[in-house]
């Protein structure tokens, strides 16, 4: 029977609502991407390429959920624009590798403000930024760069700020050159063994594992399939990035939550200093908490977070 009202017959289809929302969000990107000469799919492809540095066409297609028929013309256009290069593998010519050109790499800098421009386009207000571990660096850098016009609160959970590198002007840092070098050598010589140990330490206090073996195995398997280059680059990113200037600019209500026995990002070198650097911040230290406190102590973690959000 034909409908007699203004409905379309699509209102009960969740898939259509998701499709419509996706198109609406994509449309908000258009002004910023037009200025860069990019389409939204090209931007997504470049985001992966910027992050990975070099990867195969197959890996890129997997990351973007695109088949070769859709991906090939997209890459051809990026190559024609001088933003990427494609090279056949020396060991197997069936494998095609992608990497950014100098121009493509430089474009990443010009695209850096797109998330902020999207926030403006969506007119987001009273946002709470929650950053765990390296994500805390993202929170600090966002607030240090864009300010708090749209941000109501900030949360640093087991986070790396203010500055983990130990140097003459940062004697309270946790990581010296030898430690950073040992991490890098671990990744370059036997990455799987390194991340297996790292993931175990993620949830360990002393010699006691604070989560199930299954949880550790899950974290290890995620690390196994991560980008080797991305894994290596993470070491410099969390070990050598100075967020002290960013923290000095934060003037929104802030929660710092940290495990007292964090072996990855030690509390004394990170959470404690972040709390001291941000005036009026709230500090919650979880007893016997490893780095992965959200998994090892979910009740305490969620209680602290929800109490802060509702205050």
Residue pairs with C-beta under 8 A, 6 or more apart in sequence:
3 9
10 16
25 118
26 40
28 118
28 121
28 122
29 40
29 43
29 114
29 118
30 40
31 117
31 121
32 111
32 113
32 114
32 117
32 118
33 39
33 40
33 42
33 43
33 114
36 43
36 107
36 110
36 111
37 81
38 46
41 64
41 66
41 74
42 74
42 77
42 78
43 111
43 114
44 64
45 60
45 64
45 71
45 74
45 75
45 78
46 78
46 83
46 84
46 100
46 104
46 107
46 108
46 111
48 55
48 60
48 63
48 64
49 55
49 60
49 84
49 98
49 99
49 100
49 104
50 100
50 105
50 108
51 227
51 230
52 59
52 227
52 229
52 230
53 99
53 100
53 227
53 229
53 230
53 233
54 97
54 98
54 99
54 229
55 97
55 98
55 227
56 89
56 95
56 96
56 97
56 98
57 68
57 71
57 72
57 75
57 86
57 96
57 97
57 98
58 95
60 71
60 75
60 98
61 67
61 68
61 71
64 71
66 74
75 84
75 86
75 98
78 84
78 104
79 85
79 86
82 101
82 103
82 104
83 100
83 101
83 103
83 104
83 107
84 98
84 99
84 100
84 101
84 104
85 98
85 99
85 100
85 101
86 96
86 97
86 98
87 96
87 97
87 99
88 94
88 95
88 96
88 97
89 95
89 96
89 97
100 108
115 142
116 142
116 145
116 146
119 127
119 150
120 150
124 150
125 150
125 152
126 150
126 152
127 150
127 151
127 152
128 151
128 152
128 153
128 154
128 155
128 309
129 138
129 139
129 142
129 143
129 151
129 153
129 154
129 155
130 139
130 154
130 155
130 157
130 305
131 137
131 138
131 139
131 140
131 154
131 155
131 156
131 157
131 159
132 157
132 158
132 159
132 294
133 157
133 158
133 159
133 160
133 238
133 264
133 265
133 291
134 159
134 160
134 234
134 237
134 238
135 157
135 159
136 156
136 157
136 158
136 159
136 160
136 161
136 274
137 159
137 160
137 161
137 237
137 238
137 241
137 243
139 154
139 155
139 156
139 159
140 156
140 159
140 161
140 162
140 243
140 246
140 247
140 250
141 243
141 246
142 151
143 151
143 154
143 246
143 249
143 250
143 252
144 243
144 245
144 246
144 247
144 248
144 249
144 250
145 246
147 249
148 250
148 251
148 252
151 252
152 252
152 253
153 252
153 253
153 254
153 255
153 308
153 309
154 250
154 252
154 253
154 254
154 255
155 254
155 255
155 256
155 257
155 305
155 308
156 254
156 255
156 256
156 257
156 258
156 271
156 274
157 257
157 258
157 293
157 294
157 301
157 305
158 257
158 258
158 259
158 262
158 264
158 265
158 271
158 291
158 292
158 293
158 294
159 256
159 258
159 265
159 270
159 271
159 274
160 238
160 241
160 243
160 265
160 270
161 243
161 244
161 246
161 247
161 270
161 273
161 274
162 242
162 243
162 244
162 247
162 270
162 273
162 274
162 277
163 170
163 173
163 241
163 242
163 243
163 244
164 173
164 174
164 175
164 238
164 239
164 240
164 265
164 269
164 270
165 173
165 175
165 180
165 239
165 240
165 242
166 172
166 173
166 174
166 175
166 176
167 173
170 242
170 244
172 268
172 269
172 273
173 269
174 265
174 266
174 269
174 270
175 239
180 235
180 236
180 239
180 240
183 194
183 235
183 239
184 232
184 235
186 193
186 194
186 197
187 194
187 195
187 228
187 231
187 232
187 235
188 232
191 228
191 231
192 224
195 220
195 223
195 224
195 226
195 231
196 220
196 223
198 223
198 264
199 216
199 219
199 220
199 223
200 209
200 216
200 220
201 263
201 264
201 290
201 291
202 216
202 219
202 264
202 290
202 291
202 292
203 209
203 210
203 211
203 215
203 216
203 219
203 290
203 291
203 292
203 295
203 296
204 210
204 263
204 290
205 259
205 261
205 263
205 288
205 289
205 290
206 261
209 216
210 288
210 289
210 290
210 292
210 296
210 297
211 292
211 295
211 296
215 295
219 292
223 231
238 265
244 277
247 274
247 277
247 278
248 277
250 278
251 279
253 280
253 281
253 282
253 308
253 311
254 278
254 280
254 281
254 282
255 281
255 282
255 284
255 304
255 305
255 308
256 271
256 274
256 275
256 278
256 281
256 282
256 283
256 284
257 271
257 283
257 284
257 285
257 286
257 293
257 301
257 304
257 305
258 265
258 267
258 270
258 271
258 272
258 283
258 284
258 285
258 286
258 289
258 293
259 267
259 285
259 286
259 288
259 289
259 290
259 291
259 293
259 296
259 297
260 267
260 285
260 286
260 287
260 288
260 289
261 288
261 289
261 290
262 270
262 271
262 289
262 290
262 291
262 293
263 290
263 291
264 290
264 291
265 271
265 291
267 285
271 283
271 285
272 283
274 281
275 281
275 283
282 308
284 304
286 293
286 297
286 300
286 301
286 304
289 296
289 297
289 300
290 296
293 300
293 301
294 301
